[in-house]
Amino acid sequence: MKFYTILVLCFFALNATASKKAITDEGDVVVLNDDGTWIYENGKAESEIKLDMNPFTFSKNSDSKFMLKSGKTNNAFWINPKKWTFKKNANEHEAAEYTFNAKGTDLYGMVISEQVEIKLENLVEIAFDNAKSAAPDTKIVKKEYRMVNNQKVIYMEMEGTIQSVKFTYLGYYFSDPSGSTQYLTYTGTNLVKKYRKDIDDFLNGFVSQL
């Protein structure tokens, strides 16, 4: 199975079997999975990471000269066409509006766009819960506010395991009256350091056209 397929499951797959719920001594609701693992229903323990503002500002790389526009929101994405290939998913039922691959690498990306405006902090909670539904050991490594091309976004980095594959996905989350956007990259956890510059350059191509 291609790494891309495995990682897509992290975002969109739902547990096929029914899960049971229980209440802890502290009154928190937890979901009990058939494999004996459990998670907080609202992601409480793992998602309660204080959000600070990164003091630096982030802007698109000068080599990112090709712009893709969202058909659902007023956002756009500058990429370096010499490094990245992309596919526009024309099927409106597909979750990802665009998918990407850094040429000759195991680094991937996607744009998930919705026309519904979602409070930014809630948007990252939803993304975290979706990841946990497929990979119960998913944890947040880093989460912070950033100013990217004059827009306030949340950067979130998560790690988890699916089918013995340790993965990391990193992305920007943004919402405004035109809708909500998840602009993401993902790869094997052991490859993040190797691809860090390409990841940063890709993500910093995000712009809002409002």
Secondary structure, 3 states (H helix, E strand, C coil): CCHHHHHHHHHHCCCCCCCEEEECCCCCEEEECCCCCEEECCCHHHHCCCCEEEEEEECCCCCCCEEEECCCCCEEEEECCCCEEEEECCCCCCCCCEEEEECCCCCEEEEEEECCCCCHHHHHHHHHHHHHHHCCCCEEEEEEEEEECCEEEEEEEEEEEECCEEEEEEEEEEEECCEEEEEEEEEEHHHHHHHHHHHHHHHCCEEECC
